Amino acid sequence: DYPTEGLTVHWNASICQHSGICAGTLPRVFRPSERPWIDPDAASAPQLAAMIDTCPSGALSYTWTSTDEAKAAEVEAPEV
């Protein structure tokens, strides 16, 4: 788990297809050659959620920890 303000990013390595969509979309956040490889503080919670929603395998998921962030994400589609 990778917590940040507004949400927690979850990664299930056992089902990851390594498509690279995450690193290609948010390279500041998803850095496969670094450890830890996810830096959730490098993007806003709505940006993270929007990118994670495109993960083809479902290996990336998230849990909202702030209802304000979740409501903001519903109202405005973030630019990824």
Phi, psi and omega in degrees: 000143182230093183281147172211176182295121176102329179201168174239128178272135177243141177229125178254094184302329186291341179245002181295132179264359179054044180289336179084003180299320181297310181292327179287328182275314180231073184295339176290333183267309186258106187235086187304333183270001180246161175230128354294150187277345178248125175244087186293344179283354183274003177208163178284159179302315178297324177295317178299313181299316181298318179291315181299327178298343180264359182296117186292331183268342185082010179294329175262133175214177181208159175232126176291134176248354178228121179292332178296316179295318180297317179295320179297322180293326179290324184284320188233123177286119183287150175277124182256000000 
